[in-house]
Amino acid sequence: MPSKVKVMSLSLPREMAEEIERRAKKEGKMKSEFLREAVRQYLEREKWKELQREFSLRAGKLGANTEEDIEKIIDEIRK
């Protein structure tokens, strides 16, 4: 059975690596755990940004340019 973990290596500027080490230690986490969480948060933020962009495009096609326009469309759908 393949492992659920893939080991990766990366190069970081020395100062960044030292800051990661300090913060991970301060939070009582292993560096891997600290970096996994940082990457997870970054990926979630990027996914959210993509969803927002997609929604903006779709809303624009519906003529919804403000929150008020969106509320009107939602109200119409609910009727």
Secondary structure, DSSP 8 states (H G I E B T S, - for coil): ---S---------HHHHHHHHHHHHHHT--HHHHHHHHHHHHHHHHHHHHHHHHHHHHHHHTT--SHHHHHHHHHHHH-
